[in-house]
Amino acid sequence: MKRIIHILTILVCSISMMSCEDFLTTDNKSNVTDKEYFSTKTGFEFLVSNAYAKLRDIYAGSSVPTYFNAGTDLYADGRSRINDQLHEYETLNPENSSMKELYEKCYQGIRAAYAVKHYAPAANIDDAFRNKRVDEARVLAAHYYYLLVNTFGGVPLMKEYVSDIHTGYPRASASDVYTYIIEELEEVINANALDASTAEKGGGRASVESARALLGQAYLAAAWDLNKTEYFAKAAQVADAVIANRGLITPFADLWRADGSGDDNEEFIWDVEYDYATANNTVGGGHYWDSFYCNLIGGQEDHGKSSTSSFVISLHGLKCFERGDIRYNVTFMKELPDLAAAQIYSYWDWYKNGETFIGTPLKRYYSAWYETEQDIAAWKALDPENRKDTWIIPMNDNTNDPQEYLTSGLSYEEFVKYSFGGSPCRKFDDSNTASYPTKTDYRDIHIITLSEMYLIAAEAYLKAGNSEKALDRLNETRQRAQLSKATSIDIDAILKERVCELFGQGSRWFDLRRTQNLVEYNNLYNPRLKGFAQQAIGQKLLRPIPQAAIDANELLTAADQNPGY
């Protein structure tokens, strides 16, 4: 499935919040009904592709950081501001467009997944293939529900494809939604109709491995949310079944090579698939991830790279990386030439020259927060002529104007509001396109990784009362990062490790909400909420059910809204 998946244009009907319409048949020039078309193998595979394509609607859009990371400890405003409502909470309300968008896209994905099961019995395919595709779709639906319940809590629960008009679904409890997710995934795993793993085949197809990994995520979240302590042991057991005596043996840098050579590694359990070599659109058919988590570093005329100029990593996030952690240099670009001299230098030269700027005069060096004067002197000594005039910009609270206009120092929070303010995230760069415009990143988007399973196991074992095993799992990730073994463990240590291992990949908001640290971490580290997060957040520990969903659903009322809204 290593190709760009096209959204099925025949499926012109999608869920509009909670109202459903049947397939449109107006002006059917082909005189082929939906049942006839989807009974063919080609038509049926279009249905399956459509269900997968909905992942792109969520993960490949420009709003991904907003959905899953706004209102947390890890991100500060750059030249552009993070969504005010979601990052500050006080004015967050059911009219928020980002939450409405996520809600709609998840339900569109659920309906597309259910269409596979609905049309499967009549499809002219063999039973083994039919069962595999149906179970893939069940995993997809479970994933969409996992996103919904972790964002909104209980939501309307549809369990089958709707082919006629329905005007309402009641809000199910979070317990009911988690139960449904868990039962669906356990049935799929036990049926064993899916491939054991698809990671080394691209990772885009749901597999038994990815179903089990999602089940581990669901058990862990449900254990916290439902206060089901027995679920912690189940989460640990399932995560260990995914790990299955494997190790984190691939060097971290090799996993995240900008040329995509690590994308099909067995550690990447489930992906949203892209492939530049086979893309129909190579100038804008990719996604935005290489532009995330960095400030403006020059325009197209400067041969920089496009950036969202918001969600710059906070100083707290940077300080989660310990001295010696090899993941820091993989995650952040620390060196930049003078991009204003665009006819000579480019951001992308670092990759073209074999991941080095040796031999290139450097304009800026973003020294890590733990680097000393001796460290910087050693760095300069590697290429003295080209580094003698480099402007040193410490990634610390006392730093410098990145444009060299001010002689006085700046705080980190002031600094990141400037152009070139902040060490750019390079973890998701695509060196094959090496392009400025947005949507030119064709690297796979990794939804679930093996290292996350280690951290899920660590968290689950800790909450189940087995600190020894929890520490073992945590230290597996630290060992690959070339850090010394930790000797103690708590939730803070796990949340810190998730920053370094999974930066930018997943949902920091889910992590803080799940572990009941949302208020505390925002109070300590969110630049906009320091010291008054409890007042700002109050009861808003879930996102608001979109008002449009309540208005469109005859079985939802204002009483179904989450607390605080």
N, C-alpha and C positions, 0 to 999 in steps of 0.2 A: 504494500500500500504506500510505497515511497513515491508519492506524487501529489500534486495539488488536487484536492478534492473539490469538485464543483458543487455548489448548492443546487439542488434539484429544482429546476424552474417549474416542473410540472406540479410540485407541491406548493401551489400558490396560496393555499389556505394555511394559516398558522393561528395559534391561539392569540386572541386579543385580550390580554389579561386573563380572565377566567371564562370568557364566552367563546364557544366553538362553532364554526360553520363547516358544512360539508365541502367536499371538493367542488370547485367551480367547473362547470361543463359548458358554459356559454361559448358559442362559436367554436365548437369542437370540430375543426377541419379534418382531423384524421379519422373521425368516427370510431376511435378506439376508447373504450371506457377505462376508468382507473383500474378496475378489477382485471381487465384483459391485459393492460400494459404491465401491471405489477405482478402478474402471474408468469411473465417471462423472466428468464434469469437476468437479462439486462435491466429490465424495469425494477426487479426486486433489488438488485445491487445498487441502483440509483437511490432507492429508499434507504438502504444501509448507509450509503455515502452521505445522504442528507442528514442522518442522525449524527454522524461523526462531524459533519461540517458545522453543526451548532456549537461544537467545542471552540471552533475558530471565532464564532461570533462573540464568545465570552473572553477567551484568552488572547486573541490576536488583535483586539481593539485597543484604542488609545486609553480606555478607561480602566484597564486592569489594575494599575496601582491604586486608583481611586476606590474601586470595589473593595479591595482586600487589604490595603495598607494605610488609608487615611485614618487619622485619629489615633495614632500610635506613637510609640517612643522613638522609632527609628528614622523618622523623616522630618526634614525641615523645609521651609519655603526657600526656593531659589529666586531667580528673577521673576518667575511666575509663582502664584500662590496655590497651595493645595486647596481643594474644595473647602470653603469656609465652613459650611454646615457640618460636613463629615469630620473635619479636623478639629473643630472647636465645640461641637455638640449642642451648644446652647440654642442655636437657631435651627437645628436639624428638625425637619418635620416631614409628614407623609407626602409632601409634594416634591421631595428631592428627586431630581431627574435621573441621577446615577443609580439610585436604588430601584427606581421604577424600571430602568433599562435592564438591570441585572435580573430582576424578578421576571420580566417578560421573556428574556432570553433563556432563562432556565426552563420555563414552562414550554417555550417553543421547542427546546431540546427534548423535553419529556414527551411531548406529543409526537415529535419526529421518531423517537425511539419506539414508542408504542405502535406507530404505523407499521414498523417492521414485523412485529408479532401479529398484528391484525391481518396483514396480507400474506403472511408466510404459508398458511395451510394450503392456499391455492397456487403457490408458486411452483413452477415446473423445474424443480431441483431435487437432488437426492436428500434423504432425511438427515444424514450426518451434516451436510452443508447447511441445511435449513436450521437445524438445532444450534449449530455454531453461531450463525448470524443472529438468531433470535436471542441467544444468551449474550452476545456482544451488546445488543441493544438494551438488554436488561441491566447490564453493568453501566452503560451510558446513562440510563434513566436514574439508577441509584446514585450516580455521581452528581447529576443535576439536583436531585433531592438533598444530597449531602451539602451542596453549596447553599441551598435554600434554608435548611434547618439550622445551619451554623450562622447564617446571616439574620434570619427573621424569627427563628424559633419555629413553633408550629405553623404550618401552612396548609391550605387545601390539598387534600391527598387524592389524586386520581390514580387508579390502578390499571386502567384499560384505555385503549384508543377510543375516542369519541367520534362517531361518524354522523351524528345528528346534532341538533341544536340543544345545548344545555345552558341554562341561565344561572346556575349556581352550584357551588360546592361549599360545604361547611369547612371551617378551619379545623384541621385535626390538631391534636396535641403534639408537642415535640416527641413525646414518648411513642405515639403512634407512627410518626414519620421515621424515627430511628428504628422501630421494630420492623417496619416495612423494608427499609434499606438492608437491615441485617438479614432478614429472612430471604429476601431476593438474592443477596450475594451468597449466602450459605447454600441455597438451592443450586445456584449456578456452579459453585465450586464442587459440590457433591455430584452434579451431573457430569462433569468432566468432558463437556462437549467442546470447550475452547482449547486453543493451543496452550501448552504448558506455559510458554513465555513467548513473547514476540519482540523482546528487547533487541536482540541482535539482528532482527529482520526489520528494524526501524522503530518498533515500539508503538506504532500507531493503533494497532488492533488491540482491543481488550482481550486479555488472556486470563487464565486461571491465576497467574501470578499477580496481575493488576487487580483482579477481583478480590484476591486475598489481601492485597495491600490496602485497597479501599475499605475493606471490612475492618482491618486494623485501625484505620483512621476513625471509622464510624463507632467502633467499640470504645475507643479512647474518649471521643467527644461525648458520647452518650453516658459514659461513666461519670464524667464531671457534671453534665447538664441534668441528668436524672438522678444523681446521687446513688447510682448503682455500683457499689464498690466491687461487686463480683465481676463487673465488666472490665476492670483494670487488668485482672488476671487473664481474661479472654483476649484483651488487646495485646498483651505481652506474648501470649501463646501464638496468636495469629502473626504478629510481627516476626517472631522467631521462625515461624514456618516459611515466611518469605525469605528471611536471611538464610535459613537452612544450611548452616555451617559454611556459608560464603564469607568472604572478607572484603574489606575496602582496599583492594590491591592496586587499582589503577591510580596512578599519580593524579592528584587533583587538577593539575595544569593540563594533563592530557584529556581529561573529561571535558574541559571547557575550551578546547582549542577553537580559535575564531574561524578556522577553515571548516569547522563542522566535522572533523575527522573523528571526534569522540562521541558524536550524536547517537550512534548505534551500539554503544557500549552496553553490556548486560546490566550495568547499574541503573540505567534509565528505564524504569519499569513500564512507564506509560507516558506517551508523548502526544502532542498535537504536531502532526507531520508536515514538514516542508522539505522541498528539494529544489535548489536553484537550477540544477542541471536539467530537470524535466519540467520546470515551470513554464506555463503558457505565457505568463506575464513576468518578465524579469526586470521590469523597471518600476514596479509598484504593486506587485502581487504578493509581497511578503508581509511582514508584521513590523511592529514598532519597538520591539524589545531592546534593540541596541541603543535606542534614544532615551531609555528610561534611566532614572536615578543619577542624572548628571545635569549640571547647569549648562548654560550657553557657552560653547567653546569655539565660537566663530561661526560665521554664516557660510553659505555655500561658496561664496567668493573666496573664503579663507581656507577651503579644503579641510574643514573640520568635520564634525559629524552632527547630524541633526539631534536635537535634544528637546525633551519636554520642559526643561528649565524649572522643574518642580520635583518634589520628592528627592531632594538632595539628602544624602545620609546625614543623620544628626551626629553631633559629637559623641553622644552616648553610644550610638551604633558603632562608630569608629573604635571607641575604646573597648568594645567587646573583643576586638582582635588583640591577642597578646603578642608581645615581642617574640619573634621566631615563627609565628603562624604563617605558613607558606600560602595560605588562602588569601591573604591580604593582597599580595602582588598579582594574583590571578583575578581578583575581584575588581581592583582599581588600577587605572592608568596613572602613574605617578610622574611621568615626564611629558613635556610638550615642547616642540620647537616653536619658533615664532610663526604662528599661523597667519599673521597679517602679511607675511611674505609668501603668499600662496603660490606664486609662480615657482617657488623653490621648494617649500616644505608642506607637508600634509600630515594630519593626524594619523592617516593610514600607513605612513612610511614605516612605522614601528613594526607592522606585520610584514610589509614588503621586504624589510631588511632582516627578517628572521627573528622577530620579536626583540628588537633592540634599537636604540637610538645612538649607539656608539658610532662616532664619525659625523654626527649631526649636531650643530650648535643648538643648545637647548635654552629656551626662553624661561621656562618655569619648571620647578621641581616641588611637588607636593609631598613633603616629608611626612612619614607616618607619625602619629602622635607620640610614639615611644622613641623616635630616633634622636640621638644626641648629636652634638657638634662633631664628635669623633666619627659617628656614622656618616654624617654628611661629608666630612673631609675624605673619608674612604671612598664614598660614592664619586666625588669629584676626581679623585686620583685615578679612576678607571678610564677617564677620557679628559685629561686636564685642559686641553686647549678648547674643547667644545663646551666645557662646563664651568669655565672660570668666571663667566659673567651671568650665570644662571640665577634667576630670582628665586630664592628659597621661600616657600610658603608652607609653614608648619600646619599640619592638620591638628590644631590644638586650639584652646580657647584664646590664647594670645597669638595672633597670626598677622598677616600682612595684606595690604591691598593687592589683589591679584593683577591689577592693571598698572601698578607702580605710580599712581597719581598722588597718593597720600604718603607722607613720610611717617605719620603716626601709625601705630598698630590698630588692629581691629579685633573685635571679638569674633568668634566663629560664626555666631548667628548673624552678625552684620556682614561678614565676609561672603557668605554663600548667596547673598542677594546681588552680588556683582557678577558680571560676565567673567568667565573663567574662575568663578568662585566655587571651589570644591574639586577634589580629585575625582575625575570622571569614572563612573562605573564602566568597565570594559568587558565584564563577564559574558555579555550577550552579543558582543560585536560580531559582525559577519565580514571577514576579510576577503571573501570571494567577490562580494559586490564592492566593498570599500567605497561606499557611496554616501553622499550627504542626504539626499531626500529621504523622507519617511517611507515606511513600508518597503524597505529594501533589505530587510533582514530575513534570510531564508534558513536560519538555524532552526532545528526542532525546538518546540517549547515543551519542557519537561514537567509534566503534571505530578508524577510520583517517582521518587528516586529511592534506591536502596539505602543510601545514608539516612534518609528520613525514617526508614523503618528501624534503624538502630536507635534513633532519637525517640521514636514512638515507644519502642521497647523500653528504653531507659525511663521514660516518664511513667509508663504503665507499671513497670516493676517497682519503681519508687513508691507510687501510690498504693500498690498492692502489698507494700511492706517488705520488699526484698531489695534492700539498698545495695547489697553486694552485686547482684546481677545488673541492677540499674547502673552502677558505676562501671561495670565491665563494658556495657553497651556504649555508654558515653565515651569511654576511653578508646574505643575502636575508632571513633571519628577523630579524636585528638591525636591518636598515634599516626594516622595518615597525614595530619596537618603538621607532623613533626614537633608536637608539643609533649611535654612531660605528662605522665599520668596524673589525673586528679585523684586526690585522696579522700574527698568527701563529695557529696552530691545533694542538691536540693532543686526545687523548681527553678530558682533563679539561675543556677548553673546550666540547667537544660535550656532555658530560654536564651541564655547567652550563647550557648553552643549552636543553637538553631540560627542565630544571626550569622555566624561565621560560615557555617556549612551550607545554609540555604538562602543566603542573602538574595533578595529580589525574586526568588522562585515562587514562594508560596504566599501564605496569608499571615502577616504579623497580627492583623486584627483578630483572626480566628485564634491564634495562639494566646493572646492576652485575654480575650473573652473566655476561652475554654478554661484556662487555668485561674480565672478569677483575679487577674492582675491588671485589668484594663484601667481602673481608676488609679491604682498605685503607680504604675509605670508612666501613665500620662502625667500624673502629678509631679513625678520626679524628672521626666525627660522630654516631654513634648514641649517645644519652645513656646507654644502659645498657651499652654495650660499649666505651666509650672506653678505649684502652690495653691491652685484652686480647681483642680480637676473634679473633685467630688461635687463641688457646686455646679460646675459646667455639665458634667455627665449625668448626675443625679440617678434617675431610674433608667436612663437610656443605655442599657446594657445589651440591647439588641437593636438592629436597624428597624426603621419604621416600615410597617406594611404599607405599600404605596396606596394613596387615596384612590387612584384610578382603579386599582384592583378591588377595593371595597365598593366603589360606585358601580362597577360592572358586574358584581357578583351578588345575586339576590339573597344569598345565604351568608353573606358577611355584613356586619354592622360595625358601627364605631366602637362597640364593646369588644370587638375582636382585635382592636389595635393594641400594639405592645405598650407596656408601661412607659410613661414619660412623654407620650405624644398626644 
